[in-house]
């Protein structure tokens, strides 16, 4: 490709709307342009990178027996009624009516479409197991698009769906895909990606893992153990609490005026929040109020609570708290006319301070086992930095990550609700079990830049670089420069090497600045001083590696360099 013909302008200045490195360099480097909020057009360099990522994904999905299909972006309401997601998914699902007034939607995921397709084809146990995948456009009407390709409304995704006759078969295949994911991320230049246990969310199912690039610029909260190298999404992370045994002391009512918050109480009593039990009330969409008790210095993990309640909820009003026998700001878990859930952070603690269910008063020496014996003990608190790892006991660290993929064991959530069956070997009708596997292509592309860039632009891994080599001709009007550069360009292309040739008669400063924004791994520089010695300069992007090679050896050198470099990504 000749730079003079490439429709992809570079920009010197940082875009005002961009804060992440990937967003900045994708705009400055001419990889993409915004069309609307969270919706982007890809220019040739961006499209070439995306195609290479997709090719690697296809290769690895095919290796684990995947069959590529293509499903529609637009789906009828009836499919999502079958799975009960038409009403349960919120405004991020873009619904619309066609010209006949029929309810339709833009697919943000394709569980329903794939189940509908699979149930027409897989009717016998002999058809199982199988996996279908696609690389397709999705649309999610995000309320807060951010970070360029990190969180968008329209995006390209690889989504795969496997179908099985039993759990053992699913478990075995799930592990195969999990390994394939690590191979994909290594091949595209993201060996740093880790698999972490996560919440199943709107996808449903029992088991889920996310593939996270751990980075400070990520939007997801990640809990990490640096000792045993374990990771969890903060929504599902757990810890263990230990307390020294104490003699159970009798309850003692104490006056605590104007102390409706834990901070007020800490200041008034001089007792740390860890020695307190607080109550948080929630009212569900079914108008049922529940009380949640946890340690005073902790916060409720509402994702965990949602798993327990299995419905939507909000903080209770004072009137709702009063209706179940609580006193706002001074409530206790005793004597309430509603379910009480006690977090394990206080379940085995001794002699805590808690509300007395009386305005202006608290209780000392509260003990769950004695004073609230009928409460349900749950894991419902958010893990904090310094809490102990549930696997090895080392301190946990809080960090952030970018989710670049996910896998879910869906079970029969979709196949049962959508009445997908097959004829078993004994002639009976059985419901298959299912798993799904997603990779965000655009988000993976952006994440590579987040992991590999400097102050001047992206440093593309050779496996997905828009071109493998860039030629920079310095001083096209100087003797032999243009002729040498043109011949080198032709010879490299003839050898099957992907080349971007900067054939514009621009200064070295401009060419090199734009070359850094393009981020091509190997740069060949045709310049007067070196050429006078019969040499061409080479430079490897993002390193200090550079040197001179004879003009007539440039093609062979390039072939050898590419061969050796690609070994990292095989």
Secondary structure, DSSP 4 states (H G I P E B T S, - for coil): -BGGG------SSPPTT--SHHHHHHHHTTSEEEEETTEEEE-HHHHHHHHHHHHHHHHHHHHTTEEE----SEEEHHHHHHTTHHHHS-TTS-EEE-TT--EEEE-S--HHHHHHHHHHH--BGGG-SEEEEEEEEEE---SS-BTTTTB-SEEEEEEEEEEESSHHHHHHHHHHHHHHHHHHHHHTT-TT-EEEE---GGG-SSEEEEEEEE-TT-SEEEEEETTTTEEEETTT--B---------PPPEEEE-TT--SHHHHHHHH---GGGBEEEEEEEETTS-EEEEEEETT--B-HHHHHHHH-S-EEEPPHHHHHHTT--TTS--STT-SSEEEEEHHHHT--SEEEEEEETTEEEEEE-HHHH-TTSEEE--BPP-TTPBBTTT-PBPEEEEEEEEEEEEEEETHHHHHTT--EE-TTS-EE--EEEEEEEEHHHHHHHHHHHSEETTEE---TTT-S-SEEEEES-TTSTTHHHHHHHHHHHHHHTT--EEEE-S---HHHHHHHHHHHT-SEEEEE-HHHHTTTEEEEEETTSS-EEEEEGGGHHHHHHHHHHHHHGGG-
